Amino acid sequence: MNNEQDTIRSVCVYCGSRPGTSPSYMAAGKALGTAIAMAGYRLVYGGGTKGIMGAVAEGVLENGGHVVGIIPEFLVDMEATRHQLEALDELLITPDMHVRKHTMFERADAFVALPGGIGTLEEIVEIMTWAQLGRHSKPMIFANVDGFWNPMIQLLEHMSGEGFLHTSHQVRPRLIEDVGEILPAIEALWAEQDADDEGESHIISRL
């Protein structure tokens, strides 16, 4: 993958600032946060203390992990409680969304999308766009909790089939159902050399 460092240090998690309708979403966030801490990785995330975002951060903090929250000033009172932000190891308050997203990208070695709304979708799609354009080769994971991302996967396959993903070999997010398999998948992807593109017919690799 031509990485500039030998090991993974930070995992960026995109997810909703609300809990969603299924208890599985919050449970998955907490479990992923716990796994990140136990593996010795840093969490890079959007700084929220509510919803799934809060569950991920809580899972890391309760297990002695390091949390980097990155949030624009105008979202602090919408997605977080200020006194809870004090528990984070690092808090970066940015002037706008653009700086937030760029900083999250720079601070992360891999990306995971848990269930969320339009903001979550926009964040992971931008990372996929940069991969398609050859700007990075960092691992990208869809945490498909209760099949949440199935419609997205269908859309991506449709785009590929219709010929609109011009370098689909560079856009290969992994679709993973079991949160416990996410970090092993990231580690495996990190260790891989640049894949042979010959014979690729789908952009989604299922584990």
N, C-alpha and C positions, 0 to 999 in steps of 0.2 A: 504493500500500500504506500510505500515511499513515505512513511511517517518520519517526522523530524525528531521524535523521541522514541525510546524503546518500550515504554509501558504506558498504560492508560492511567491518567491521574484524576480526571474529572468527567462526570456524566451529566449532561444537560437533560432535564426532564421538562417537557411541555405538557400541560394538563389544565383542566378547568379550575376556575376559582369558585365554582359551586360543587356541591357533592353529587349532583345528578340524581336520577330516580332509583338506581340500583345500588344496594349496599355493597355490591361487588366492586364498584369503582373506588370507593374510599378504602376498602380493604386492600385492593391492589396497590393503591398509592402508598399506604402504610408499609405493605410488604416490600415494595420496591425500595423505599427509603431505608428500611432495615437492612436489605441486602447490600445496598450501596455502602452503608456504614460498615457492615461486617467485612466487606471486601477491601476496606481501606481507601475507597475512592471519595472524592469530594462531590457534593451535589451542587450543581449550578442550576438555578431555576428562577422563575419570575418574581420571587420575593413575597408572594401572597401568603397569608396565614389562614385563609379560609378555604373551604372546599377541598378538592383533591390536592391542590397545591399545598395546603396546610398539612394534609395527611402525609405527604411525601417528606416534607421538612421535619415533621414530628418523628417519623420513623428513623430518620438519620440522627437527629439530635438525641433521641432517647437511647441510642446505641453508641453514643460517643463519636459520631461522625462529624464532618466539617461541612457547613452549609454556606453557600454564597448566594445571596439574594440580590437580584438586579431588577429594579422597578422604577418606572418614571414617576416623578413627583405627583402628577395629576391622578395616578392610580393608587397612591398609598392608602387613602381613606376608603377607597372602593373595594380593594382586594386584600387589605391587611388591617390589623390592629396595631397601632404604633408601639404599644408597650411590648407586644409579642415579637416585634421586629428586633427588639434588643437582645433576644435570645440567639439570633443568627451570628455566626462567626464573622461573616463579612456582609455588609449591606452597602450596595452601590445604588444611589438614587440618580437616575439619568434625567436629562432635560426633555427627552422625547422617546417615542417607541423605536425610532430608527437606531439611536445610540444604544438603547437597551438590547435590541436584537443582535447588533453587531458585537457588543460586549459579551453577550451570552455565547455567541459563536466562537469568539476568540478564546474564551475561558474554558471551552469544553473540548473533549476528545471524542465524544460519541453523543448521539441524540436519541431520546426515547419519547414517543408520543403516547401518553395515556389518554383515556377519554376526555373530551373537552368540547368547547364550542368553536365559534368562528376564529377567535384569536389563536387557539391551539392549532387549528387547521392551517391558518395562514403561516404560522411559525414553522411547522414541519414542511409545508410545501415550499417555503422559501429555501430551506436547507436542501431540499431535493432539487430545486432549480439550480442552486449553486453547484451541486454535484453534477447535474446534467451538463453544465457549462464548464466542467473541469476545474472548478475552483477549490474543491476539496474531495477527499476520499474517506472521510470519517464515517464510522458505522452509523446507520440509521435504523431504528426499530419502531414498528407499530405494535404497541401492546394491545392485542385484540381481545380485551376483556369482554366476555359475553358476546363476542362477535361484533363489538362496537364499530370496528373499522371496515367491516365487510363491504358496505356501499362504496367506501373510498377505494378499496382494492379493485372492485368491479369497474369503477370509473377509470382508474389508471390502466387497467388491462384494455378497456375500450379505447382509450387514447392511443395506446401502443398499437393496437390492432388497426386503427384508422390512420396510422402513420404520422402521428404528431409528436412522438417522443423521438427526436432525431438522434439522440445518443442514449438510447434506453439502457445500454450496457453499463452506463455510469450511474444509473438511478436504480439501485437494487436494495430498497429497504426490506428488512426481514419482518415477516408477519408472525408474531409469537403469541400463542394463547395463554401459556403458563408464565406468570411473572417470574417464577423461579428460574426460568430458562433464559431470561433476558441478558444477564451479565455474562454467563458462559458464551452466549452467542456473540456478544460484543467482543469478548476476548478472542474468540475464534476468528472473527472478521479482522480484528487488529493484527493478528498473527499471519494472516494470509498475504501472499504476494499478489501483485496485480493479476487479476483473473484473466484467463484466456477468453476472449469475447466470442470465439467461434461457436456457432450452434446455439447462441442465446435466442430464445423465442419468447420469453416472458420476463417482465421486469420485476416480478415479485418472487422471492424465494421463500418457501414455507418451511418452517422447522417443526 
